[in-house]
Amino acid sequence: MDYRIKLQNFEGPLDLLLFFISRDKLNIYDIPIHKITNEFLKYIEMMKLLKIEVAGEFILMASILMRIKSKMLLPKPELEDDEDIEDPRLDLVQQLLEYKRFKKAGHELEKSQEIHNLSFSKGINEKIKHQEESLDEVMRNVTLVDLLSMFDKLMRDLPEQNIYELNAEEYNISTELEVIRSQFMNIKKLPFLHLFQNIVTKLKVVVTFMAILEMIQNKELNILQEKVFGEIQLEVLAS
């Protein structure tokens, strides 16, 4: 199937690693590299499965994690009493800590800008319409990590033994696009997970998810989250 979703302005590999650390309440100074490497590789495979373009920085981070993992599996050399073994994770930990600081500073600057705009609204405030809306605006604070986490949950919640998978039923993107459009025939907004009700096969989940991503990319649907960790909604856009 010659099909690929290109999502720009999404979070990068460091965001994904910080997500794992936050989700599993891991010690950033003592990262379980085996666990986090396997999780990272699994998410990359999910991106490939959904035909989302995997940026080179994700591939680079995967190679860095695997190199750190291999170093930690090597037998530790015998050292003198006053010698220390350099932790292979040290550079990665420093990158993560520095990235967290920059990200926090960026959020604080955004808040300051919002307060400034509200306080000093003089002159003509005419909103300039751009011909193409940025994907950041369409996504409404929903990130790549949010989408992959949801996809992971959908796949994990499927029945372990599924007799329906024995059927030679085929799905394709074009057909699924029409099915999703019909769901929005008389309604403007639906919960994201509503479109996966009663789905019992992995193939159907994958194709439905890919169809939703295509509709987001083509500006047919908005995807939004009103509050952090809140329910993700899909909203049809006016043509």
C-alpha positions as CSV (number, residue, x, y, z in Angstrom):
1,M,0.0,0.0,0.0
2,D,1.6,3.2,-1.2
3,Y,0.5,5.5,1.6
4,R,2.3,7.6,4.1
5,I,1.3,10.1,6.8
6,K,3.7,13.0,7.4
7,L,3.1,14.8,10.7
8,Q,5.2,17.9,11.2
9,N,5.9,19.9,14.3
10,F,5.4,16.9,16.6
11,E,7.4,16.1,19.7
12,G,10.8,14.5,19.2
13,P,12.5,11.4,20.8
14,L,13.4,13.2,24.0
15,D,9.8,13.9,24.6
16,L,9.0,10.3,24.1
17,L,11.7,9.2,26.6
18,L,10.4,11.8,29.1
19,F,6.9,10.4,28.6
20,F,8.1,6.9,29.5
21,I,9.9,8.2,32.6
22,S,6.9,10.2,33.8
23,R,4.4,7.4,33.0
24,D,6.3,4.7,34.8
25,K,7.6,7.0,37.6
26,L,11.2,6.1,36.7
27,N,14.3,7.8,38.3
28,I,15.8,9.9,35.5
29,Y,19.2,9.5,37.2
30,D,18.9,5.7,37.1
31,I,17.1,4.9,33.9
32,P,16.3,1.2,33.3
33,I,17.9,1.3,29.9
34,H,16.7,-2.2,28.8
35,K,13.1,-1.4,29.6
36,I,13.1,2.1,28.0
37,T,14.9,0.9,24.9
38,N,12.4,-1.8,24.3
39,E,9.5,0.7,24.8
40,F,11.1,3.2,22.4
41,L,11.6,0.6,19.7
42,K,8.0,-0.6,20.1
43,Y,6.8,3.0,19.6
44,I,8.9,3.4,16.5
45,E,7.4,0.1,15.1
46,M,3.9,1.5,15.8
47,M,4.8,4.6,13.8
48,K,6.0,2.5,10.9
49,L,2.9,0.3,11.2
50,L,0.7,3.4,10.9
51,K,2.7,4.7,8.0
52,I,3.8,7.8,10.0
53,E,7.1,9.1,8.7
54,V,9.8,8.3,11.3
55,A,12.1,11.3,11.5
56,G,15.8,10.7,11.4
57,E,16.2,11.9,15.0
58,F,14.1,9.0,16.2
59,I,16.3,6.5,14.4
60,L,19.4,8.2,15.8
61,M,18.0,8.0,19.3
62,A,17.2,4.3,18.8
63,S,20.8,3.6,17.9
64,I,22.1,5.6,20.9
65,L,19.8,3.6,23.2
66,M,20.9,0.3,21.8
67,R,24.6,1.3,22.1
68,I,24.1,2.3,25.7
69,K,22.2,-1.0,26.3
70,S,25.0,-3.0,24.8
71,K,27.7,-1.2,26.9
72,M,25.7,-1.9,30.1
73,L,25.7,-5.6,29.2
74,L,29.5,-5.8,29.0
75,P,31.3,-7.1,32.0
76,K,32.6,-4.4,34.3
77,P,36.4,-4.0,34.3
78,E,38.3,-4.4,37.5
79,L,39.3,-1.0,38.8
80,E,41.5,0.4,41.5
81,D,39.7,1.6,44.7
82,D,39.9,5.3,43.7
83,E,38.6,4.8,40.2
84,D,35.0,5.2,39.1
85,I,33.2,3.5,36.2
86,E,31.7,6.0,33.9
87,D,28.0,5.4,33.5
88,P,27.1,4.9,29.8
89,R,23.7,6.7,30.5
90,L,25.3,9.9,31.7
91,D,25.2,11.8,28.4
92,L,21.6,10.8,27.8
93,V,20.6,11.9,31.4
94,Q,22.2,15.3,30.8
95,Q,20.4,15.7,27.5
96,L,17.1,14.9,29.1
97,L,17.6,17.3,32.1
98,E,18.7,20.1,29.8
99,Y,15.8,19.5,27.4
100,K,13.4,19.6,30.4
101,R,14.8,22.9,31.5
102,F,14.5,24.4,28.0
103,K,11.0,23.1,27.6
104,K,9.9,24.5,31.0
105,A,11.4,27.9,30.0
106,G,9.6,27.8,26.7
107,H,6.3,27.2,28.4
108,E,6.9,30.1,30.8
109,L,7.7,32.4,27.9
110,E,4.5,31.4,26.2
111,K,2.5,32.2,29.3
112,S,4.2,35.6,29.6
113,Q,3.4,36.3,26.0
114,E,-0.3,35.4,26.6
115,I,-0.4,37.7,29.6
116,H,1.3,40.5,27.7
117,N,-1.2,40.1,24.8
118,L,-4.1,40.4,27.2
119,S,-2.7,43.4,29.0
120,F,-1.5,45.5,26.0
121,S,-4.2,45.0,23.3
122,K,-3.9,48.4,21.6
123,G,-4.3,49.2,18.0
124,I,-5.9,47.1,15.3
125,N,-6.1,43.5,16.2
126,E,-6.9,42.0,12.8
127,K,-6.4,38.2,12.6
128,I,-4.5,37.3,9.4
129,K,-5.8,34.2,7.7
130,H,-3.2,32.0,6.3
131,Q,-4.0,29.8,3.3
132,E,-2.8,26.7,5.1
133,E,-3.5,26.2,8.8
134,S,-0.5,24.8,10.6
135,L,-0.8,21.2,11.9
136,D,-0.1,22.5,15.4
137,E,-3.4,24.4,15.3
138,V,-5.3,21.5,13.9
139,M,-3.9,19.1,16.6
140,R,-4.9,21.4,19.5
141,N,-2.3,20.2,22.0
142,V,-2.7,16.5,21.1
143,T,0.8,15.2,20.5
144,L,2.4,12.2,18.7
145,V,3.0,10.7,22.1
146,D,-0.8,11.0,22.9
147,L,-1.7,9.3,19.6
148,L,0.8,6.4,19.9
149,S,-0.2,5.9,23.6
150,M,-3.8,5.6,22.5
151,F,-3.0,3.2,19.7
152,D,-0.9,1.1,22.1
153,K,-3.9,0.9,24.5
154,L,-6.3,-0.1,21.7
155,M,-4.0,-2.9,20.6
156,R,-3.4,-4.2,24.1
157,D,-7.2,-4.1,24.9
158,L,-7.9,-6.5,22.0
159,P,-8.9,-10.1,22.9
160,E,-5.8,-12.3,23.1
161,Q,-7.5,-15.2,21.3
162,N,-9.5,-13.8,18.5
163,I,-11.5,-16.2,16.3
164,Y,-12.5,-13.4,14.0
165,E,-8.9,-13.1,12.8
166,L,-9.3,-16.4,11.1
167,N,-11.7,-14.8,8.6
168,A,-10.1,-13.5,5.4
169,E,-11.8,-10.1,5.8
170,E,-10.0,-7.3,4.1
171,Y,-10.0,-3.6,5.0
172,N,-8.6,-0.6,3.1
173,I,-8.2,3.1,3.8
174,S,-10.6,4.3,1.1
175,T,-13.5,2.2,2.5
176,E,-12.7,3.2,6.1
177,L,-12.6,6.9,5.2
178,E,-16.2,6.6,4.0
179,V,-17.2,4.7,7.2
180,I,-15.7,7.5,9.4
181,R,-17.3,10.2,7.3
182,S,-20.7,8.6,7.8
183,Q,-20.2,8.7,11.5
184,F,-20.1,12.5,11.3
185,M,-23.1,12.8,9.0
186,N,-25.4,14.3,11.6
187,I,-22.9,15.2,14.4
188,K,-20.0,17.6,14.6
189,K,-17.9,16.0,17.4
190,L,-17.2,12.5,18.6
191,P,-14.8,10.9,21.2
192,F,-11.8,9.5,19.4
193,L,-12.4,6.0,21.0
194,H,-16.0,6.0,19.8
195,L,-14.7,5.1,16.3
196,F,-13.1,1.9,17.7
197,Q,-16.2,0.5,19.4
198,N,-16.8,-3.2,18.6
199,I,-13.5,-3.5,16.7
200,V,-12.0,-6.9,17.5
201,T,-9.2,-7.3,15.0
202,K,-5.7,-5.7,14.9
203,L,-6.0,-5.1,11.2
204,K,-9.2,-3.2,11.6
205,V,-7.7,-1.0,14.4
206,V,-4.7,-0.2,12.2
207,V,-6.7,0.7,9.2
208,T,-9.2,2.8,11.2
209,F,-6.3,4.6,12.9
210,M,-4.6,5.3,9.6
211,A,-7.8,6.6,8.1
212,I,-8.2,9.1,11.0
213,L,-4.6,10.3,10.6
214,E,-5.2,10.9,6.9
215,M,-8.4,12.9,7.7
216,I,-6.4,15.0,10.2
217,Q,-3.7,15.6,7.7
218,N,-6.2,16.5,5.0
219,K,-7.9,19.0,7.4
220,E,-11.1,17.0,7.4
221,L,-11.0,16.5,11.1
222,N,-9.7,18.4,14.1
223,I,-8.3,16.4,17.0
224,L,-8.5,18.2,20.3
225,Q,-8.0,17.7,24.0
226,E,-9.7,20.2,26.3
227,K,-7.4,19.5,29.3
228,V,-4.3,17.6,30.1
229,F,-5.1,13.8,30.2
230,G,-8.6,14.6,29.2
231,E,-10.7,12.7,26.7
232,I,-9.5,13.2,23.1
233,Q,-12.2,14.3,20.7
234,L,-12.5,14.4,16.9
235,E,-14.3,17.4,15.4
236,V,-15.4,17.6,11.7
237,L,-14.1,20.7,9.9
238,A,-16.2,22.8,7.6
239,S,-15.3,22.1,4.0
